[in-house]
């Protein structure tokens, strides 16, 4: 499978659905969480109902953001 066809499959899959769950590995890094949140915001702006979830510990670098 070429990269072009894989990319097209992902794009078509996103177009075909309304609800999207964005996940990351357990105990994600700051970069993983940032990417998941960015993708979730982007998908919501496209009119999708996207939700980001993760399990594990919040990375120490961003524990100041806990409420």
MODELLER restraints for C-alpha pairs under 7 A, 6 or more apart:
rsr = mdl.restraints
at = mdl.atoms
rsr.add(forms.Gaussian(group=physical.xy_distance, feature=features.Distance(at['CA:18:A'], at['CA:48:A']), mean=5.07, stdev=0.5))
rsr.add(forms.Gaussian(group=physical.xy_distance, feature=features.Distance(at['CA:18:A'], at['CA:49:A']), mean=5.87, stdev=0.5))
rsr.add(forms.Gaussian(group=physical.xy_distance, feature=features.Distance(at['CA:19:A'], at['CA:48:A']), mean=6.12, stdev=0.5))
rsr.add(forms.Gaussian(group=physical.xy_distance, feature=features.Distance(at['CA:19:A'], at['CA:49:A']), mean=4.72, stdev=0.5))
rsr.add(forms.Gaussian(group=physical.xy_distance, feature=features.Distance(at['CA:19:A'], at['CA:50:A']), mean=5.78, stdev=0.5))
rsr.add(forms.Gaussian(group=physical.xy_distance, feature=features.Distance(at['CA:20:A'], at['CA:49:A']), mean=6.17, stdev=0.5))
rsr.add(forms.Gaussian(group=physical.xy_distance, feature=features.Distance(at['CA:20:A'], at['CA:50:A']), mean=4.60, stdev=0.5))
rsr.add(forms.Gaussian(group=physical.xy_distance, feature=features.Distance(at['CA:20:A'], at['CA:51:A']), mean=6.47, stdev=0.5))
rsr.add(forms.Gaussian(group=physical.xy_distance, feature=features.Distance(at['CA:21:A'], at['CA:50:A']), mean=5.73, stdev=0.5))
rsr.add(forms.Gaussian(group=physical.xy_distance, feature=features.Distance(at['CA:21:A'], at['CA:51:A']), mean=5.09, stdev=0.5))
rsr.add(forms.Gaussian(group=physical.xy_distance, feature=features.Distance(at['CA:21:A'], at['CA:52:A']), mean=6.02, stdev=0.5))
rsr.add(forms.Gaussian(group=physical.xy_distance, feature=features.Distance(at['CA:22:A'], at['CA:36:A']), mean=6.27, stdev=0.5))
rsr.add(forms.Gaussian(group=physical.xy_distance, feature=features.Distance(at['CA:22:A'], at['CA:40:A']), mean=6.74, stdev=0.5))
rsr.add(forms.Gaussian(group=physical.xy_distance, feature=features.Distance(at['CA:22:A'], at['CA:51:A']), mean=5.95, stdev=0.5))
rsr.add(forms.Gaussian(group=physical.xy_distance, feature=features.Distance(at['CA:22:A'], at['CA:52:A']), mean=4.56, stdev=0.5))
rsr.add(forms.Gaussian(group=physical.xy_distance, feature=features.Distance(at['CA:22:A'], at['CA:53:A']), mean=6.37, stdev=0.5))
rsr.add(forms.Gaussian(group=physical.xy_distance, feature=features.Distance(at['CA:23:A'], at['CA:36:A']), mean=6.89, stdev=0.5))
rsr.add(forms.Gaussian(group=physical.xy_distance, feature=features.Distance(at['CA:23:A'], at['CA:52:A']), mean=5.82, stdev=0.5))
rsr.add(forms.Gaussian(group=physical.xy_distance, feature=features.Distance(at['CA:23:A'], at['CA:53:A']), mean=5.27, stdev=0.5))
rsr.add(forms.Gaussian(group=physical.xy_distance, feature=features.Distance(at['CA:23:A'], at['CA:54:A']), mean=5.91, stdev=0.5))
rsr.add(forms.Gaussian(group=physical.xy_distance, feature=features.Distance(at['CA:24:A'], at['CA:32:A']), mean=6.58, stdev=0.5))
rsr.add(forms.Gaussian(group=physical.xy_distance, feature=features.Distance(at['CA:24:A'], at['CA:36:A']), mean=6.99, stdev=0.5))
rsr.add(forms.Gaussian(group=physical.xy_distance, feature=features.Distance(at['CA:24:A'], at['CA:54:A']), mean=5.81, stdev=0.5))
rsr.add(forms.Gaussian(group=physical.xy_distance, feature=features.Distance(at['CA:25:A'], at['CA:54:A']), mean=6.99, stdev=0.5))
rsr.add(forms.Gaussian(group=physical.xy_distance, feature=features.Distance(at['CA:26:A'], at['CA:54:A']), mean=6.38, stdev=0.5))
rsr.add(forms.Gaussian(group=physical.xy_distance, feature=features.Distance(at['CA:26:A'], at['CA:55:A']), mean=5.17, stdev=0.5))
rsr.add(forms.Gaussian(group=physical.xy_distance, feature=features.Distance(at['CA:26:A'], at['CA:56:A']), mean=5.12, stdev=0.5))
rsr.add(forms.Gaussian(group=physical.xy_distance, feature=features.Distance(at['CA:27:A'], at['CA:55:A']), mean=6.38, stdev=0.5))
rsr.add(forms.Gaussian(group=physical.xy_distance, feature=features.Distance(at['CA:27:A'], at['CA:56:A']), mean=4.32, stdev=0.5))
rsr.add(forms.Gaussian(group=physical.xy_distance, feature=features.Distance(at['CA:27:A'], at['CA:57:A']), mean=5.04, stdev=0.5))
rsr.add(forms.Gaussian(group=physical.xy_distance, feature=features.Distance(at['CA:27:A'], at['CA:58:A']), mean=6.71, stdev=0.5))
rsr.add(forms.Gaussian(group=physical.xy_distance, feature=features.Distance(at['CA:29:A'], at['CA:59:A']), mean=6.04, stdev=0.5))
rsr.add(forms.Gaussian(group=physical.xy_distance, feature=features.Distance(at['CA:30:A'], at['CA:59:A']), mean=6.20, stdev=0.5))
rsr.add(forms.Gaussian(group=physical.xy_distance, feature=features.Distance(at['CA:36:A'], at['CA:52:A']), mean=6.29, stdev=0.5))
rsr.add(forms.Gaussian(group=physical.xy_distance, feature=features.Distance(at['CA:37:A'], at['CA:52:A']), mean=6.39, stdev=0.5))
rsr.add(forms.Gaussian(group=physical.xy_distance, feature=features.Distance(at['CA:40:A'], at['CA:50:A']), mean=5.43, stdev=0.5))
rsr.add(forms.Gaussian(group=physical.xy_distance, feature=features.Distance(at['CA:40:A'], at['CA:51:A']), mean=6.16, stdev=0.5))
rsr.add(forms.Gaussian(group=physical.xy_distance, feature=features.Distance(at['CA:40:A'], at['CA:52:A']), mean=6.18, stdev=0.5))
rsr.add(forms.Gaussian(group=physical.xy_distance, feature=features.Distance(at['CA:43:A'], at['CA:50:A']), mean=6.11, stdev=0.5))
rsr.add(forms.Gaussian(group=physical.xy_distance, feature=features.Distance(at['CA:44:A'], at['CA:50:A']), mean=5.75, stdev=0.5))
